[in-house]
Every structure is written in structure tokens, then in C-alpha cells.
Amino acid sequence: MAGEGTVSEMSKVVVVTSGKGGVGKTTSSASLGAALAQEGHKVVVIDFDVGLRNLDLVMGAERRVVFDLVNVVQGDAKLPQALIRDKRVETLYLLPASQTRDKDALTEEGVGRVIDDLRESFDWIVCDSPAGIEKGATLAMRFADLAVVVTNPEVSSVRDSDRIIGMLDSKTRRAEDGERLEKQLLLTRYDPARAARGEMMKVEDVLEILAIPLLGIIAESPDVLTASNVGCPVTLHNPASAAARAYRDAARRLLGETIAVEAPQARRGLMSRLFGRKAAA
Amino acid sequence: MPAQLYPGLSTAASAQAADPGAAMATLRVRGRSIMALVIAPEPPFGDWFAALDEQLRRTAGFFADRPVVVDLAAVLENAGRDAVPVALEGIEERGLRVIGAEGVGPNLLAGTRWARLATSLHGRDVAQAPRADPPAGAAAAPPPAPSLLVDRPVRSGQSVVFEDGDIIVVGAVASGAEVIAGGSVHVYGPLRGRALAGLKTGAEARIFCRRLEAELVGVDQFYRTAEHWGPGLHGRAVQVRCDRGALQLSALD
């Protein structure tokens, strides 16, 4: 982690991934990216979902896309031509995906080159992975230094996340080099009321199965949906909301700060039980 | 089978000596006695070599770096002199270091590539069990039964296959993961996926887990899915074994 108050010398590549679709990868990529940028870091968020791009919409940049990741990977455009600077936070950039191509248009060498170039000028490179375990997802995680595993408290999502964690441990460059790839869990769409009624998996159960440290819990909230629909990450659109605070805390934990994880509408004692819970990865 | 493998197995000590000759410089000669293994091939060779191969596979280190003396008396008596080179070649092909022959005269080997073999080694037989104990020191101790230690959780979609022996998992085996072992499976954590044991050892193998939440367990050719063992064992420390042709699950706590 970067030292306090200094610009990090080493850039970090973080993949936001889940296996399952619709759990909140893109929303979380945009929100974490924006939150990191709001903390003063230079951030680029890359959309790896070639053919089904969404990140441009969620970040409100859909009318500004000229060149995209595929153009850069294939050498048809230079990186600065494809990068879109956010209009609200000046240290936040977007590298959009192509909507008209498919994942086969990406190559490992090309993606590696783009990420190496981005490492020169950005502190954080956030890779928004597509759903699934195929080429798009494997390329998004390939060069990652750490992973944010987005999971809903549901058995299908948890199992898919477990599958993705296995791939993070075997298919990434770091894993192949025998290095440790840090993996952290971001629990999204958490509904405290349903969890209290036992209709949803408990946080403890998810952590017990996935056995990775908890980065944060984002409650299911209309604020998140509204923010996506208006094309503005929730940390910018409604900074006072619970979701914005949860994303901001998660971003600060990524930056190395120690902040207790608050379970949404936590009963007394849950907080202390969750805090500091670090399972073996 | 191994029981018939070493009908003539014994050991012989061979001493190395060199002719001092009439060299100008002083030649230092030391005596050393070493242990050699004596094997006696028996026709039909097909069976005998199959047994040898089996032995080599089971205890790969047994013949390693150990001089071998071949007792050819039985070969000569039962299969004639033409069978002698066949036996020697078969033994050498398997990587055994043949230094001498017994039961044949030097004239029988003369003119073949085996002529260099010593045919008049002296030594005394030492009684010993070929497999149970190392013949001398630890050099030829049979290797321990291999096992595979998996020191992290087995994730959904991962498949750990180890045909040579046991698998030990320290951590969970996730739903949608599978662990397949030639021997037994030991899971120090929740078993939520599949575990199959006994690929090689058959019904001898067992499955142990700290917490049974498995989708399927199997030993040898028998298997059971979760619905067959009911809720009574769910979440408990369980042993799975084969008992008289059926799979038995029992709680360990």
C-alpha cells in the first residue's frame, strides 16, 4: 500500500469480478473507481465486457466514446485517444469497451501492453470484468495485483465466486509466478431485513464458505439503482447515502486504512464480530 | 507376485581387489565388502518379469545403486543355454546393475556381450526378508506410501486428482469441486463437493471429513449422494468406508 499522504509509486491493478452476472460488478467498479479518485488518486476504470459494454452508461460517458479498448489493443488508436476523462472528478478516467466486437478481439499481449502503459500514469487501474469464466473474464483478471470479488448473499452467487477465486489463484500472471494475489470480498445487494428473517445467506456464512477477507458490505438500495440510471457513480451522485459511504469505506480499505466493516443496520455485536475477520486465502 | 519374486534372493559380498602389478609408484589398494542382491529368474519369463516389474513399481528404490548377481541355474536347467542371454537382457533393460552371474560357467557366456560378468564371485548368503526390511541401512527402504497435501481450499470447479495415494485437504472442498484419490481422502474442513476414494486401493480406501455437507461421496465403485444419508449426518465429522459391498457412513464424534 502507498504511504500516507504520498502518491503511490507503484500502480495497482485491481480486477472487479464475480463469475455470476448481475451481482453489481460494473456498479462497484464505477463506485470504487470514483471513490478512489475522490481520495485524490489517479484512477482509470477499464470495461472488459466487449460486446456488452455498460460501464460508459453507469459513468455517464456513453456519448463521449470514440475509440475503445479493442481499438487500442489492436493498435488502431493510441491510448490517450481512447481514455475518457470524467467531467466531475478530474483524476478519474474511463477506458470503454467496444459494443460492436466480441471478446475474441482481445489478445493477452495486447491487453498486457495496454495495462503496462496505464501503469506509467495511473495509481489505480480498475478492471471491470464481464460475467462468466471465458476469455473476457480471464483477460480482465490476467494482470491483476489484487481482486475484488463481488458477491450477493445467495448460494448461486457464492458458488460462482468460489469458482472465480479458484481461477484467480491459478490463471492470473501473479499466481503463475508463484506470487500471492490478494482477494477481498465485496458483498453487494445485501438486504438486512431479509437477512434478519433468514431469507438470505448470513454474512458469516458467505465469509465461511469463501474464506477471503471482507472489503465491505453494500446494502441493496434505490440510491445505487438511481445513480446507475442517471450515469453517475453513487459516491458522486449521493455522497451522503449509506451505499456511497460503504463504497467510500471500501475504497479507503483498499488504500490500506483500517476501518471496521459495518453491517447495514447492524445489531449490536455484529460489527465487532465482522471487524478484523480475516480468513486464510 | 512378490512372494515368488525372490526365490533365490540372498546377498553376496564381493570384494574388490586389484593386482598390484609392478608399477613404479606405490599403488594403494583397499578392500571393501559390499552387499549385492542375488536374483534367480525362472521360466516362463513372461510371468517372472511381470512380477519383477510389479516389484520395481512398488518399491522403486529397492534395487537402486545396488549391484545385482543373477543366479542362472534355474534358467539353464529349465530353458536351456539360449535362454540365458534373454534373461540377462531383460534384467538389464529394467535398469538393474548386473555385476555377476551364478550357476553358469564362464565358457557359456564367452563370445556374448555378457562375457565380462564375473562368474566366480564369492560371498556368503545372508538371510533376509526381501520386502519387509531394508537389506542394509536405509538405502533401499521402500518409499512411503505417497500422499498429496493440499494446503488451501479446493474451490468450486477445481478438480484435485491424485491416483498414487491419499489426498489430504487442509481447508474446505467447495460445492462443485471434486477430490479424487487413489487411496483415501482426508478433509480437514467442510466437505461440500464430491470426494471419490479408492481409485487404486479399492475398498480399502476411506473418506474422512470434519464436516459432511457433501454432494457425493464414493469409495471403490460405490457412491452415495446427499439425499441417501439424510440430515442426521449433515454437518458432522464423518467417516465413509466400504463394508461388505456397501458404503457405510458413520459419525466420528
Interface residues (C-beta under 8 A of the other chain):
Chain A: I133 R159 D160 D162 R163 I165 G166 M167 D169 S170 I209 A211 A280 A281
Chain B: R152 P153 V154 R155 S156 G157 Q158 G171 A172 A174 S175 G176 A177 R192
